[in-house]
Amino acid sequence: MPPCTLCDLPTGDDPHTDPDVDGEFCCQGCLAVARSLGDAEGVDGLSDVEERRPDAEPADDFDGETTFLHVDGMHCATCESFLEMTAGEQSGIAAAEASYATDTIRVDYDPDAVDADELPERLSVAGYSASHRADPDAKDDDAVVRFLIGGGFFGMMAMLWYVVFLYPTYFGHDPFLDLGGVTGLYLFTQVWVFASIVLFYTGYPILRGAYVSLRARQPNMDLLVSLAAV
């Protein structure tokens, strides 16, 4: 299993390749970055990308505005570096900081030099797609509602078993059912099933952030929450 030509992460059993690009890559993002590096003027490798990244924070005397964009297509820290480099080369942008764990990039810009509506187009390069996230559309609202309803429903189902059959034992009372036989096995199985649905369905965004932080070797709060939950 050779490492990624660009970021040195494992490529897995099915590396991403392209006839026009030398090497094997861990994700489509690295492949897109490598393809763009071949066309970018003055950029010969990942070290050049790192050197041309803008500051994560604007200067103290910066008098501009800050916006957050959603970016589709980020897969690793290399994607972050490339997008930050791209942002730094745009006139009117003072600083930028991308996060592939949250699929966002924070942009500090001068509204007199660049319009906020132009930022997504300027940062939509090499297979990445940037868009404003200030006004989520109806699909985003529906997704949040599904998460809340699904998690709430199955969470209440799991808690019902706890309240009726398990909590009395915590206070020294006999359970309503014998928890040592087949009935107890059935009860604990139901609790496990409902709790697993809550954990892996409702908690998917946090678990995904934890997985991404492990791959990037940059532990974050999602990893701490996931360890406590699992």
Backbone as CSV, one residue per row, in Angstrom:
resi,resn,N_x,N_y,N_z,CA_x,CA_y,CA_z,C_x,C_y,C_z
1,MET,0.848,-1.191,0.000,0.000,0.000,0.000,0.892,1.253,0.000
2,PRO,1.192,1.821,-1.155,2.084,2.984,-1.212,1.416,4.217,-0.620
3,PRO,2.220,5.153,-0.081,1.636,6.385,0.459,1.207,7.318,-0.664
4,CYS,0.348,8.249,-0.318,-0.112,9.240,-1.287,1.073,10.061,-1.781
5,THR,1.157,10.257,-3.078,2.258,11.005,-3.671,2.314,12.432,-3.150
6,LEU,1.168,12.977,-2.779,1.113,14.384,-2.384,1.232,14.583,-0.877
7,CYS,0.440,13.839,-0.084,0.383,14.115,1.358,0.950,12.992,2.219
8,ASP,1.346,11.861,1.605,1.963,10.729,2.310,1.005,9.932,3.185
9,LEU,-0.300,10.193,3.120,-1.267,9.360,3.827,-1.445,8.041,3.073
10,PRO,-1.892,6.976,3.739,-2.109,5.700,3.035,-3.128,5.852,1.910
11,THR,-2.876,5.193,0.798,-3.773,5.298,-0.356,-4.888,4.267,-0.330
12,GLY,-4.774,3.243,0.500,-5.802,2.215,0.528,-5.623,1.219,-0.605
13,ASP,-6.588,0.333,-0.738,-6.508,-0.712,-1.761,-6.845,-0.203,-3.152
14,ASP,-7.509,0.941,-3.239,-7.924,1.470,-4.540,-7.510,2.937,-4.647
15,PRO,-6.216,3.195,-4.905,-5.748,4.583,-4.962,-6.344,5.335,-6.147
16,HIS,-6.429,6.644,-6.013,-6.941,7.499,-7.083,-5.791,7.837,-8.030
17,THR,-6.013,7.621,-9.311,-4.984,7.889,-10.317,-5.595,8.591,-11.513
18,ASP,-4.714,9.131,-12.341,-5.136,9.792,-13.573,-4.018,9.628,-14.591
19,PRO,-4.347,9.285,-15.836,-3.295,9.086,-16.839,-2.425,10.319,-17.051
20,ASP,-2.976,11.504,-16.802,-2.235,12.741,-17.044,-1.464,13.231,-15.824
21,VAL,-1.574,12.514,-14.709,-0.914,12.947,-13.473,-0.064,11.801,-12.945
22,ASP,1.186,12.074,-12.646,2.085,11.051,-12.113,1.788,10.794,-10.639
23,GLY,1.771,9.525,-10.255,1.618,9.168,-8.855,0.279,8.544,-8.527
24,GLU,0.157,8.125,-7.274,-1.086,7.569,-6.741,-1.492,8.394,-5.527
25,PHE,-2.807,8.601,-5.364,-3.278,9.560,-4.373,-4.335,8.927,-3.475
26,CYS,-4.421,9.464,-2.233,-5.325,8.887,-1.241,-6.770,9.300,-1.463
27,CYS,-7.016,10.399,-2.152,-8.379,10.885,-2.336,-8.456,11.720,-3.603
28,GLN,-9.686,11.991,-4.021,-9.900,12.793,-5.214,-9.372,14.210,-5.019
29,GLY,-9.403,14.678,-3.767,-8.904,16.022,-3.489,-7.424,16.144,-3.783
30,CYS,-6.617,15.185,-3.323,-5.180,15.228,-3.586,-4.893,15.106,-5.080
31,LEU,-5.661,14.268,-5.764,-5.484,14.133,-7.207,-5.777,15.449,-7.908
32,ALA,-6.856,16.124,-7.487,-7.197,17.413,-8.089,-6.132,18.455,-7.794
33,VAL,-5.604,18.433,-6.574,-4.546,19.377,-6.218,-3.304,19.116,-7.056
34,ALA,-2.918,17.845,-7.195,-1.738,17.509,-7.985,-1.918,17.915,-9.439
35,ARG,-3.128,17.726,-9.964,-3.401,18.133,-11.338,-3.260,19.647,-11.487
36,SER,-3.739,20.375,-10.488,-3.661,21.833,-10.534,-2.230,22.318,-10.349
37,LEU,-1.452,21.602,-9.529,-0.064,21.990,-9.332,0.711,21.945,-10.637
38,GLY,0.350,20.992,-11.484,1.032,20.900,-12.762,0.742,22.073,-13.665
39,ASP,-0.414,22.719,-13.460,-0.801,23.857,-14.292,-0.524,25.194,-13.630
40,ALA,-0.257,25.184,-12.309,-0.094,26.443,-11.591,1.301,27.010,-11.799
41,GLU,1.374,28.282,-12.041,2.644,28.943,-12.285,3.418,29.094,-10.980
42,GLY,4.664,28.664,-10.966,5.510,28.831,-9.799,5.247,27.855,-8.676
43,VAL,4.457,26.838,-8.912,4.161,25.843,-7.881,4.633,24.485,-8.378
44,ASP,5.657,23.954,-7.712,6.223,22.685,-8.145,5.880,21.528,-7.223
45,GLY,5.407,21.810,-6.037,5.093,20.744,-5.108,4.362,21.242,-3.893
46,LEU,4.130,20.306,-2.967,3.363,20.651,-1.778,4.069,21.690,-0.926
47,SER,5.413,21.676,-0.906,6.139,22.670,-0.108,5.867,24.080,-0.600
48,ASP,5.715,24.243,-1.931,5.387,25.561,-2.471,3.996,25.990,-2.049
49,VAL,3.079,25.037,-1.979,1.725,25.357,-1.532,1.756,25.853,-0.097
50,GLU,2.515,25.153,0.757,2.598,25.551,2.160,3.194,26.946,2.303
51,GLU,4.233,27.244,1.511,4.888,28.542,1.615,3.981,29.678,1.164
52,ARG,3.068,29.389,0.242,2.223,30.446,-0.305,0.874,30.548,0.392
53,ARG,0.692,29.805,1.478,-0.547,29.928,2.245,-0.579,31.285,2.934
54,PRO,-1.727,31.939,2.969,-1.830,33.218,3.677,-1.886,32.988,5.179
55,ASP,-1.805,34.080,5.928,-1.936,33.978,7.378,-3.337,33.496,7.733
56,ALA,-3.423,32.723,8.826,-4.737,32.254,9.270,-5.547,33.384,9.881
57,GLU,-4.863,34.382,10.441,-5.536,35.524,11.044,-5.087,36.801,10.343
58,PRO,-5.992,37.768,10.142,-5.609,39.026,9.494,-4.743,39.872,10.414
59,ALA,-4.108,40.894,9.851,-3.281,41.798,10.643,-4.141,42.552,11.654
60,ASP,-3.490,43.052,12.705,-4.223,43.743,13.766,-4.955,44.973,13.252
61,ASP,-4.379,45.630,12.236,-5.004,46.848,11.715,-5.991,46.564,10.577
62,PHE,-6.323,45.283,10.371,-7.249,44.933,9.291,-8.643,45.450,9.613
63,ASP,-9.230,46.168,8.675,-10.567,46.728,8.850,-11.449,46.234,7.711
64,GLY,-11.843,44.978,7.797,-12.663,44.388,6.746,-13.761,43.534,7.333
65,GLU,-14.184,42.543,6.567,-15.266,41.668,6.995,-14.823,40.211,6.922
66,THR,-15.564,39.367,7.613,-15.275,37.934,7.660,-16.504,37.152,7.231
67,THR,-16.296,36.149,6.401,-17.402,35.288,5.983,-16.944,33.838,6.003
68,PHE,-17.891,32.948,6.129,-17.607,31.509,6.113,-18.282,30.894,4.892
69,LEU,-17.513,30.129,4.128,-18.033,29.454,2.945,-18.009,27.947,3.157
70,HIS,-19.019,27.292,2.618,-19.035,25.825,2.595,-18.298,25.364,1.344
71,VAL,-17.438,24.354,1.487,-16.640,23.857,0.364,-16.844,22.358,0.226
72,ASP,-17.325,21.929,-0.928,-17.440,20.506,-1.236,-16.160,20.032,-1.909
73,GLY,-15.677,18.861,-1.505,-14.526,18.270,-2.178,-13.266,18.205,-1.343
74,MET,-13.262,18.773,-0.131,-12.071,18.689,0.716,-12.000,17.311,1.370
75,HIS,-10.789,16.714,1.378,-10.626,15.372,1.928,-9.453,15.246,2.892
76,CYS,-8.520,16.177,2.871,-7.361,16.051,3.746,-6.724,17.417,3.955
77,ALA,-5.632,17.438,4.751,-4.976,18.697,5.072,-4.385,19.361,3.830
78,THR,-4.031,18.572,2.828,-3.515,19.151,1.591,-4.571,20.001,0.909
79,CYS,-5.810,19.542,0.952,-6.896,20.328,0.371,-7.019,21.670,1.077
80,GLU,-6.877,21.650,2.398,-6.924,22.902,3.151,-5.834,23.853,2.674
81,SER,-4.603,23.329,2.558,-3.473,24.168,2.157,-3.685,24.767,0.778
82,PHE,-4.188,23.949,-0.141,-4.368,24.432,-1.504,-5.434,25.519,-1.569
83,LEU,-6.545,25.328,-0.865,-7.602,26.338,-0.868,-7.142,27.620,-0.193
84,GLU,-6.374,27.498,0.877,-5.856,28.687,1.541,-4.877,29.425,0.637
85,MET,-4.045,28.672,-0.101,-3.139,29.304,-1.047,-3.916,30.023,-2.141
86,THR,-4.962,29.365,-2.648,-5.787,29.979,-3.689,-6.426,31.261,-3.186
87,ALA,-6.931,31.228,-1.950,-7.547,32.423,-1.376,-6.524,33.534,-1.202
88,GLY,-5.314,33.171,-0.768,-4.284,34.175,-0.539,-3.832,34.875,-1.797
89,GLU,-4.020,34.242,-2.951,-3.611,34.849,-4.212,-4.681,35.749,-4.806
90,GLN,-5.857,35.801,-4.162,-6.941,36.644,-4.652,-6.811,38.046,-4.060
91,SER,-6.969,39.044,-4.885,-6.896,40.420,-4.405,-8.067,40.703,-3.471
92,GLY,-7.785,41.400,-2.402,-8.824,41.773,-1.460,-8.998,40.806,-0.309
93,ILE,-8.315,39.644,-0.339,-8.417,38.664,0.747,-7.188,38.791,1.635
94,ALA,-7.425,39.077,2.920,-6.325,39.309,3.851,-5.874,38.038,4.553
95,ALA,-6.787,37.124,4.803,-6.451,35.883,5.506,-7.511,34.839,5.204
96,ALA,-7.131,33.576,5.358,-8.074,32.480,5.114,-7.645,31.272,5.923
97,GLU,-8.622,30.511,6.387,-8.343,29.289,7.139,-9.404,28.252,6.797
98,ALA,-8.975,27.136,6.209,-9.896,26.083,5.779,-9.890,24.932,6.773
99,SER,-10.997,24.208,6.814,-11.116,23.024,7.668,-11.888,21.956,6.912
100,TYR,-11.200,20.863,6.566,-11.911,19.817,5.830,-12.758,18.963,6.757
101,ALA,-12.538,19.065,8.070,-13.392,18.342,9.009,-14.804,18.897,9.015
102,THR,-14.935,20.214,8.779,-16.252,20.860,8.763,-16.655,21.320,7.374
103,ASP,-15.799,21.086,6.369,-16.090,21.493,4.988,-16.326,22.997,4.881
104,THR,-15.543,23.786,5.599,-15.710,25.236,5.556,-14.363,25.926,5.388
105,ILE,-14.420,27.167,4.944,-13.245,28.029,4.894,-13.657,29.415,5.377
106,ARG,-12.882,29.937,6.318,-13.125,31.290,6.813,-12.287,32.258,6.003
107,VAL,-12.911,33.311,5.489,-12.231,34.275,4.631,-12.378,35.665,5.236
108,ASP,-11.246,36.319,5.484,-11.238,37.722,5.907,-10.908,38.558,4.677
109,TYR,-11.798,39.449,4.300,-11.641,40.165,3.034,-12.000,41.636,3.184
110,ASP,-11.547,42.415,2.197,-11.837,43.845,2.135,-13.042,44.043,1.222
111,PRO,-14.197,44.448,1.750,-15.395,44.595,0.903,-15.258,45.664,-0.167
112,ASP,-14.296,46.586,0.001,-14.082,47.614,-1.020,-13.306,47.065,-2.213
113,ALA,-12.585,45.957,-1.997,-11.768,45.380,-3.065,-12.422,44.172,-3.719
114,VAL,-13.243,43.447,-2.981,-13.892,42.258,-3.532,-15.274,42.123,-2.915
115,ASP,-16.246,41.813,-3.746,-17.614,41.638,-3.272,-17.778,40.242,-2.672
116,ALA,-18.577,40.150,-1.618,-18.776,38.861,-0.951,-19.369,37.820,-1.891
117,ASP,-20.203,38.256,-2.829,-20.826,37.311,-3.757,-19.828,36.728,-4.742
118,GLU,-18.659,37.357,-4.888,-17.643,36.861,-5.818,-16.758,35.785,-5.188
119,LEU,-16.743,35.713,-3.869,-15.825,34.792,-3.186,-16.057,33.325,-3.541
120,PRO,-17.308,32.829,-3.555,-17.491,31.413,-3.912,-16.936,31.068,-5.289
121,GLU,-17.145,31.951,-6.260,-16.650,31.682,-7.614,-15.127,31.672,-7.643
122,ARG,-14.497,32.584,-6.910,-13.040,32.660,-6.911,-12.396,31.442,-6.254
123,LEU,-13.089,30.836,-5.297,-12.521,29.699,-4.578,-13.017,28.353,-5.101
124,SER,-13.856,28.368,-6.115,-14.334,27.121,-6.727,-13.369,26.725,-7.834
125,VAL,-12.281,26.067,-7.461,-11.230,25.677,-8.398,-10.853,24.227,-8.157
126,ALA,-10.256,23.620,-9.168,-9.667,22.275,-9.049,-10.631,21.242,-8.484
127,GLY,-11.893,21.341,-8.844,-12.863,20.364,-8.379,-13.530,20.700,-7.063
128,TYR,-13.098,21.764,-6.411,-13.751,22.218,-5.180,-14.902,23.147,-5.540
129,SER,-15.957,23.094,-4.748,-17.135,23.925,-5.000,-17.474,24.691,-3.728
130,ALA,-17.283,26.014,-3.763,-17.550,26.864,-2.600,-18.907,27.532,-2.742
131,SER,-19.564,27.736,-1.620,-20.876,28.386,-1.630,-21.110,29.045,-0.279
132,HIS,-21.981,30.049,-0.280,-22.336,30.722,0.964,-23.193,29.800,1.817
133,ARG,-22.996,29.899,3.128,-23.768,29.074,4.052,-24.592,29.913,5.012
134,ALA,-24.650,31.202,4.792,-25.374,32.071,5.719,-26.869,31.813,5.673
135,ASP,-27.372,31.459,4.483,-28.801,31.225,4.310,-29.024,29.795,3.847
136,PRO,-29.076,28.827,4.755,-29.268,27.432,4.359,-30.591,27.238,3.647
137,ASP,-30.579,26.366,2.667,-31.797,26.149,1.903,-32.713,25.167,2.629
138,ALA,-33.859,24.917,2.013,-34.864,24.071,2.653,-34.356,22.652,2.867
139,LYS,-33.502,22.155,1.958,-32.985,20.799,2.109,-32.154,20.675,3.382
140,ASP,-31.367,21.729,3.684,-30.573,21.697,4.903,-31.474,21.669,6.131
141,ASP,-32.544,22.480,6.099,-33.486,22.495,7.218,-34.142,21.130,7.392
142,ASP,-34.530,20.504,6.284,-35.157,19.183,6.359,-34.203,18.149,6.954
143,ALA,-32.924,18.246,6.582,-31.945,17.292,7.104,-31.797,17.433,8.616
144,VAL,-31.765,18.680,9.097,-31.654,18.908,10.541,-32.882,18.368,11.264
145,VAL,-34.062,18.609,10.690,-35.296,18.128,11.307,-35.299,16.607,11.378
146,ARG,-34.838,15.944,10.302,-34.794,14.479,10.312,-33.860,13.967,11.404
147,PHE,-32.716,14.623,11.555,-31.791,14.216,12.607,-32.430,14.361,13.983
148,LEU,-33.090,15.501,14.216,-33.679,15.753,15.526,-34.822,14.783,15.825
149,ILE,-35.691,14.583,14.827,-36.825,13.684,15.040,-36.345,12.245,15.231
150,GLY,-35.447,11.805,14.354,-34.941,10.440,14.461,-34.228,10.197,15.778
151,GLY,-33.316,11.112,16.133,-32.589,10.949,17.387,-33.498,11.038,18.596
152,GLY,-34.451,11.988,18.566,-35.370,12.135,19.691,-36.268,10.927,19.868
153,PHE,-36.781,10.392,18.765,-37.691,9.245,18.845,-36.989,8.023,19.420
154,PHE,-35.860,7.664,18.805,-35.170,6.462,19.277,-34.542,6.681,20.650
155,GLY,-34.174,7.936,20.955,-33.662,8.223,22.290,-34.722,8.014,23.352
156,MET,-35.947,8.463,23.074,-37.038,8.259,24.035,-37.381,6.780,24.177
157,MET,-37.293,6.027,23.070,-37.567,4.593,23.155,-36.555,3.896,24.058
158,ALA,-35.276,4.296,23.945,-34.257,3.689,24.805,-34.461,4.089,26.262
159,MET,-34.785,5.372,26.499,-34.972,5.843,27.867,-36.192,5.205,28.526
160,LEU,-37.215,4.880,27.730,-38.406,4.246,28.296,-38.048,2.934,28.981
161,TRP,-37.217,2.129,28.315,-36.794,0.866,28.916,-36.017,1.116,30.207
162,TYR,-35.150,2.119,30.181,-34.375,2.446,31.379,-35.283,2.838,32.541
163,VAL,-36.213,3.762,32.280,-37.064,4.296,33.350,-37.938,3.208,33.965
164,VAL,-38.505,2.367,33.129,-39.468,1.376,33.622,-38.781,0.174,34.258
165,PHE,-37.685,-0.294,33.678,-37.117,-1.566,34.121,-35.754,-1.461,34.810
166,LEU,-34.934,-0.483,34.450,-33.574,-0.450,34.976,-33.381,0.541,36.118
167,TYR,-33.943,1.735,36.015,-33.755,2.733,37.058,-34.204,2.261,38.445
168,PRO,-35.325,1.518,38.580,-35.714,1.057,39.930,-34.615,0.276,40.635
169,THR,-33.810,-0.472,39.868,-32.743,-1.256,40.507,-31.649,-0.361,41.070
170,TYR,-31.479,0.856,40.509,-30.465,1.765,41.024,-30.812,2.260,42.430
171,PHE,-32.085,2.227,42.781,-32.533,2.708,44.090,-32.887,1.556,45.041
172,GLY,-32.439,0.358,44.698,-32.627,-0.781,45.584,-33.957,-1.481,45.461
173,HIS,-34.767,-1.132,44.462,-36.062,-1.780,44.280,-35.925,-2.961,43.317
174,ASP,-36.777,-3.929,43.489,-36.771,-5.073,42.584,-37.305,-4.649,41.223
175,PRO,-36.687,-5.122,40.134,-37.195,-4.794,38.796,-38.550,-5.440,38.547
176,PHE,-39.286,-4.858,37.616,-40.601,-5.395,37.288,-40.492,-6.753,36.603
177,LEU,-39.347,-7.001,35.966,-39.134,-8.260,35.262,-37.830,-8.877,35.730
178,ASP,-37.713,-10.174,35.538,-36.473,-10.876,35.833,-35.479,-10.573,34.723
179,LEU,-34.420,-9.820,35.056,-33.461,-9.396,34.038,-32.352,-10.420,33.811
180,GLY,-32.453,-11.588,34.427,-31.397,-12.568,34.271,-31.671,-13.622,33.226
181,GLY,-32.893,-13.725,32.727,-33.220,-14.762,31.760,-33.348,-14.226,30.351
182,VAL,-34.208,-14.905,29.585,-34.439,-14.502,28.199,-35.053,-13.111,28.136
183,THR,-35.917,-12.808,29.104,-36.550,-11.488,29.132,-35.509,-10.385,29.300
184,GLY,-34.537,-10.618,30.185,-33.479,-9.631,30.377,-32.631,-9.462,29.135
185,LEU,-32.323,-10.575,28.454,-31.546,-10.501,27.216,-32.283,-9.686,26.165
186,TYR,-33.585,-9.919,26.057,-34.401,-9.162,25.103,-34.389,-7.672,25.445
187,LEU,-34.532,-7.356,26.733,-34.569,-5.961,27.162,-33.262,-5.249,26.834
188,PHE,-32.147,-5.862,27.214,-30.855,-5.222,26.972,-30.550,-5.121,25.479
189,THR,-31.034,-6.088,24.699,-30.852,-6.012,23.245,-31.592,-4.815,22.671
190,GLN,-32.822,-4.587,23.146,-33.598,-3.445,22.667,-32.919,-2.128,23.024
191,VAL,-32.440,-2.044,24.256,-31.742,-0.823,24.680,-30.509,-0.594,23.814
192,TRP,-29.750,-1.656,23.541,-28.539,-1.540,22.723,-28.870,-1.089,21.310
193,VAL,-29.930,-1.650,20.726,-30.316,-1.289,19.357,-30.710,0.179,19.275
194,PHE,-31.594,0.618,20.161,-32.056,2.005,20.118,-30.918,2.978,20.417
195,ALA,-30.068,2.637,21.385,-28.942,3.515,21.712,-27.954,3.596,20.550
196,SER,-27.757,2.482,19.839,-26.846,2.480,18.693,-27.371,3.364,17.574
197,ILE,-28.683,3.338,17.357,-29.269,4.200,16.328,-29.046,5.664,16.677
198,VAL,-29.278,6.008,17.939,-29.056,7.393,18.370,-27.596,7.783,18.178
199,LEU,-26.685,6.899,18.574,-25.258,7.205,18.505,-24.772,7.359,17.073
200,PHE,-25.077,6.393,16.208,-24.485,6.380,14.874,-25.281,7.190,13.853
201,TYR,-26.560,7.426,14.100,-27.356,8.234,13.167,-27.292,9.712,13.545
202,THR,-27.744,10.016,14.756,-27.723,11.410,15.184,-26.296,11.908,15.387
203,GLY,-25.424,11.045,15.873,-24.053,11.467,16.139,-23.109,11.333,14.965
204,TYR,-23.637,11.022,13.767,-22.761,10.813,12.608,-21.848,11.998,12.320
205,PRO,-22.338,13.255,12.328,-21.428,14.378,12.029,-20.241,14.451,12.987
206,ILE,-20.482,14.174,14.270,-19.389,14.221,15.238,-18.438,13.048,15.037
207,LEU,-18.985,11.860,14.790,-18.133,10.694,14.545,-17.297,10.886,13.284
208,ARG,-17.898,11.504,12.271,-17.149,11.762,11.035,-16.009,12.740,11.308
209,GLY,-16.285,13.786,12.094,-15.231,14.734,12.435,-14.100,14.075,13.211
210,ALA,-14.451,13.119,14.087,-13.430,12.396,14.846,-12.569,11.538,13.923
211,TYR,-13.212,10.855,12.970,-12.473,10.018,12.018,-11.518,10.862,11.178
212,VAL,-12.017,12.005,10.723,-11.188,12.894,9.912,-9.994,13.389,10.722
213,SER,-10.207,13.713,11.998,-9.107,14.213,12.823,-8.036,13.139,13.025
214,LEU,-8.451,11.874,13.102,-7.483,10.790,13.235,-6.665,10.627,11.962
215,ARG,-7.330,10.710,10.818,-6.602,10.589,9.551,-5.624,11.738,9.369
216,ALA,-6.012,12.920,9.838,-5.144,14.092,9.699,-4.107,14.172,10.814
217,ARG,-4.205,13.243,11.799,-3.321,13.252,12.965,-3.403,14.581,13.709
218,GLN,-4.615,15.140,13.776,-4.854,16.393,14.490,-6.090,16.214,15.374
219,PRO,-5.929,15.638,16.583,-7.085,15.395,17.458,-7.870,16.671,17.733
220,ASN,-9.190,16.549,17.766,-10.044,17.710,18.010,-11.130,17.352,19.027
221,MET,-12.042,18.305,19.258,-13.098,18.092,20.239,-14.037,16.963,19.818
222,ASP,-14.258,16.798,18.508,-15.106,15.701,18.037,-14.561,14.352,18.487
223,LEU,-13.239,14.216,18.478,-12.621,12.958,18.902,-12.860,12.715,20.392
224,LEU,-12.750,13.757,21.203,-12.989,13.607,22.639,-14.436,13.207,22.914
225,VAL,-15.372,13.875,22.231,-16.788,13.556,22.423,-17.078,12.128,21.975
226,SER,-16.497,11.713,20.858,-16.737,10.365,20.336,-16.197,9.298,21.279
227,LEU,-15.010,9.534,21.839,-14.444,8.568,22.782,-15.330,8.430,24.016
228,ALA,-15.874,9.543,24.482,-16.746,9.489,25.652,-18.061,8.785,25.332
229,ALA,-18.579,9.001,24.123,-19.875,8.425,23.750,-19.768,6.933,23.457
230,VAL,-18.715,6.541,22.782,-18.561,5.142,22.384,-18.028,4.301,23.532
